[in-house]
Amino acid sequence: MTRSRQGESYVLTYSDVGSFTIAPNGDQITCQPHPGVPDKTVRQILLDQVLPLILSRQGAYVFHGSAVALPSGAAVFLGKSGQGKSTLAGFLAREQFPLLADDCIVLTPQNGRLFVQPAYPGVRLWGDSLQCLGATENDHPLVREGRTKRRLTTPQFAHEPVPLRRFYFLTGASTPDVEIGKLEGAGIVRQMLESQFVLDPFDERELKTSFAGATAVARTGLCYHLSIPRDFSRLAESAGRILQHAATP
């Protein structure tokens, strides 16, 4: 995706999909898809990439990650692509813990706490992750034509905001056992900033919102790094350890 300006508007161009022109305050989107691009592809780009940027523009705290509703509150998983955010969320949703969001996490402050807003009931998974969750790959639609990720609809879905309980940063390292450690200090803010959706990184107002979101999460004291064995056969063990940790005061 490339970004450019058209007067005061922003233009997001996806080489294999088309372009989205966004009004300066984010209240209007004009889409111009390439000929032959399916509606579902346009819809996926709009939901998972364009709308998160617009929400950020409008002052929301928006992060790239996945989240589920546990008995103790919302567990959010952040990390780079391929580190297992969606797989963890999909597994926990299969185990009857409602999904909150996959790809776009929106946090809202309320009465001194942060709440995770629900998005839509589905996770995007590679074929091996689908098989791990007991799903047949061909039974689930491709997220986008020409790509290999598929969308798994989760029957367990949280329809109301859930108070934040844990913020887990996946390290991407494969460890012999599940490792969870407290994150503190300025390092949290840096990691939060790297995980945020921001439409215009040169706009002072949007930068203030970005830093406000990062510091709000850092001040909760609920941030941890998470390393898990990169072994699908041990996914249940990893999920159990996360459940146990999230329930601990």
C-alpha positions in Angstrom: 0.0 0.0 0.0 1.2 3.5 -0.8 -0.1 6.8 0.7 -0.4 10.1 -1.1 -2.3 13.4 -0.8 -4.9 14.8 -3.2 -5.4 18.3 -1.9 -6.5 17.9 1.7 -7.6 14.3 1.2 -5.6 11.1 1.7 -5.3 8.4 -1.0 -4.4 4.8 -0.1 -3.5 2.8 -3.2 -3.3 -1.0 -3.1 -1.6 -2.2 -6.3 -3.8 -5.3 -6.7 -7.1 -3.8 -5.5 -7.5 -0.1 -6.2 -7.6 3.1 -4.3 -9.4 4.6 -1.4 -9.7 8.4 -1.1 -10.4 9.6 2.5 -11.7 13.0 3.4 -9.5 15.1 5.7 -11.6 14.3 8.8 -12.2 10.7 7.8 -16.0 11.1 7.4 -16.1 10.0 3.8 -14.4 7.3 1.7 -14.4 7.0 -2.1 -13.4 3.6 -3.4 -12.1 3.1 -7.0 -11.4 -0.7 -7.4 -9.6 -2.1 -10.4 -11.8 -3.8 -13.0 -12.7 -7.3 -12.0 -11.7 -7.0 -8.3 -14.3 -9.0 -6.3 -16.5 -7.1 -3.8 -15.3 -9.3 -0.9 -11.7 -8.2 -1.6 -12.7 -4.6 -1.4 -14.6 -5.3 1.8 -11.6 -7.0 3.4 -9.3 -4.1 2.7 -11.9 -1.6 3.9 -12.6 -3.5 7.2 -9.1 -4.5 8.1 -6.9 -1.7 6.8 -8.8 1.4 5.7 -11.3 1.8 8.6 -8.6 1.3 11.3 -6.7 4.2 9.8 -9.8 6.3 9.8 -10.6 5.5 13.4 -7.1 6.6 14.3 -7.6 9.8 12.4 -10.8 10.5 14.4 -9.0 10.1 17.7 -9.4 6.4 18.6 -6.6 4.2 20.1 -6.2 1.6 17.4 -3.7 -1.3 17.4 -2.8 -4.1 15.1 -3.6 -7.3 17.0 -6.2 -9.8 18.2 -8.3 -10.0 21.3 -10.6 -12.4 23.2 -12.9 -12.0 26.2 -11.7 -14.2 29.1 -13.6 -14.5 32.4 -11.2 -12.0 33.9 -11.4 -9.5 31.1 -10.0 -8.9 27.6 -6.7 -10.4 26.6 -5.0 -8.6 23.7 -2.2 -10.1 21.6 0.1 -7.9 19.7 3.1 -8.9 17.5 4.4 -8.9 14.0 2.7 -10.9 11.2 3.2 -14.7 11.5 3.8 -14.7 15.3 0.5 -16.4 16.2 -1.9 -13.6 17.2 -4.8 -14.9 15.2 -4.1 -18.5 15.9 -4.2 -17.9 19.6 -7.4 -15.9 19.4 -9.0 -18.5 17.1 -8.0 -21.4 19.5 -9.4 -19.6 22.5 -12.6 -18.7 20.6 -13.0 -22.4 19.8 -12.6 -23.2 23.5 -15.7 -21.0 24.2 -13.9 -17.7 25.0 -15.6 -15.1 22.8 -13.6 -13.4 20.1 -13.4 -9.6 20.3 -11.4 -8.7 17.3 -8.7 -9.8 14.8 -6.4 -7.4 13.1 -7.9 -4.2 14.5 -8.0 -3.5 18.2 -9.9 -0.4 19.3 -9.5 0.8 22.9 -11.7 3.3 24.6 -11.2 4.9 28.0 -14.1 4.8 30.4 -14.3 5.6 34.1 -10.5 5.3 34.5 -10.3 1.9 32.6 -9.6 0.9 29.1 -12.2 -1.2 27.2 -11.7 -3.3 24.1 -14.4 -2.8 21.5 -15.8 -5.7 19.5 -15.2 -5.8 15.8 -16.6 -8.8 13.8 -16.7 -12.6 14.4 -13.9 -13.9 12.3 -10.1 -14.5 12.2 -7.8 -14.7 9.3 -5.6 -17.9 9.3 -3.1 -19.8 7.1 -3.9 -23.3 6.2 -1.8 -25.0 8.8 -3.4 -22.9 11.6 -6.9 -23.9 10.3 -6.0 -27.5 10.4 -4.7 -27.1 13.9 -8.1 -25.8 14.9 -9.8 -28.8 13.3 -11.1 -26.8 10.3 -11.0 -28.0 6.7 -9.2 -25.4 4.6 -11.5 -25.5 1.6 -14.6 -25.1 3.7 -13.6 -21.5 4.5 -13.5 -18.6 2.1 -10.3 -16.9 1.0 -9.8 -13.5 2.6 -8.6 -12.1 -0.8 -8.4 -13.6 -4.2 -4.8 -14.6 -5.1 -3.9 -14.9 -1.4 -3.8 -18.0 0.8 -5.2 -16.8 4.1 -8.8 -17.9 4.8 -11.5 -16.4 7.1 -12.7 -18.6 9.9 -16.0 -17.4 11.4 -16.1 -17.8 15.2 -19.4 -18.7 16.7 -18.3 -17.3 20.1 -18.2 -13.5 19.8 -18.4 -10.7 22.3 -21.0 -8.2 21.3 -20.2 -5.6 24.1 -17.0 -3.8 25.1 -14.9 -5.8 27.6 -12.5 -4.2 30.1 -8.8 -4.7 29.4 -7.2 -7.4 31.5 -3.8 -8.2 29.8 -1.8 -6.8 26.9 0.6 -9.5 25.6 3.4 -8.7 23.2 4.4 -11.9 21.3 8.1 -12.0 20.9 8.1 -14.4 18.0 10.8 -16.5 19.6 10.1 -20.2 19.9 10.8 -21.2 23.5 10.7 -24.7 25.1 8.0 -23.5 27.5 5.6 -20.6 27.8 7.4 -17.6 29.1 5.5 -14.5 30.4 7.3 -11.5 31.8 6.3 -8.0 33.0 7.0 -5.1 30.7 7.7 -1.7 32.3 9.1 1.6 31.4 9.6 3.4 28.1 10.0 0.2 26.2 6.3 -0.4 26.4 5.5 2.9 24.7 7.9 2.2 21.9 6.3 -1.2 21.3 2.8 0.3 21.4 3.7 2.9 18.9 5.1 0.3 16.5 1.8 -1.6 16.7 -0.6 1.3 16.1 -2.6 2.3 13.0 -1.8 5.9 12.0 -3.1 7.5 8.8 -0.9 10.6 8.8 2.4 10.1 10.8 3.2 13.8 10.2 0.0 15.2 11.7 0.4 16.7 15.1 -3.1 15.9 16.3 -2.8 12.2 15.2 0.6 11.9 16.8 -0.7 13.2 20.1 -3.5 10.6 19.9 -1.0 7.9 19.2 1.2 8.8 22.2 -1.8 9.2 24.4 -3.0 5.6 23.5 0.5 4.2 24.1 0.9 5.8 27.4 -2.6 5.0 28.6 -1.9 1.3 28.0 1.6 1.5 29.6 0.1 3.1 32.8 -2.3 0.2 33.3 0.5 -2.1 34.5 -1.1 -4.9 32.4 1.6 -5.3 29.8 3.6 -8.5 29.4 5.9 -10.1 26.8 4.8 -13.6 25.7 6.9 -16.4 24.2 5.3 -19.7 23.3 6.6 -22.9 21.7 6.1 -22.7 18.0 4.4 -26.1 17.9 0.8 -26.6 17.2 0.6 -29.7 19.3 1.4 -27.5 22.3 -1.2 -24.7 21.6 -3.6 -26.0 24.2 -0.8 -25.8 26.8 0.1 -22.3 25.8 -3.6 -21.2 25.9 -4.0 -22.8 29.4 -1.0 -20.9 30.7 -2.4 -17.6 29.3 -5.7 -18.3 31.0 -4.0 -19.0 34.3 -1.9 -15.9 34.1 -4.8 -13.6 33.1 -6.7 -14.8 36.1 -3.9 -13.9 38.5 -4.3 -10.6 40.3 
